[in-house]
């Protein structure tokens, strides 16, 4: 048995929210004139990552999402090729859920020496 030292990485007091667009979102984009030639396929899009509070349960994650989906929706829409006139109503939680898959991740460790900064 090998005796491998376990590195100590500081844990960051945040969770991660990974947001990926769904096929429903891409269908909407295509309905507004964006198509395959615009590289708008689900597999071509990287998820958007947000640092969020640490949460202990799926119920807590659902409550957080319901409380914050409007700001998430606005931010995500601003990253699309849509004109603001083509934005759907952002106060529609079922629409948000149909357009974006949200995955929460806990246990974030910082492997970089030096302070964690903001851009």
GIQUI-V718186 format. One record per run of one state. SS is the DSSP state (helix for helix, strand for strand, loop for the rest). FROM is the first residue (numbers start at 1). LEN is the number of residues. If there is no record, write none. Layout:
[[SS | FROM | LEN] [SS | FROM | LEN]]
//
This chain:
[[loop | 1 | 9] [strand | 10 | 3] [loop | 13 | 2] [strand | 15 | 7] [loop | 22 | 1] [helix | 23 | 9] [loop | 32 | 4] [helix | 36 | 3] [loop | 39 | 3] [helix | 42 | 3] [loop | 45 | 3] [strand | 48 | 5] [loop | 53 | 5] [helix | 58 | 21] [loop | 79 | 5] [helix | 84 | 3] [loop | 87 | 6] [helix | 93 | 7] [strand | 100 | 6] [loop | 106 | 2] [strand | 108 | 3] [loop | 111 | 9]]
//
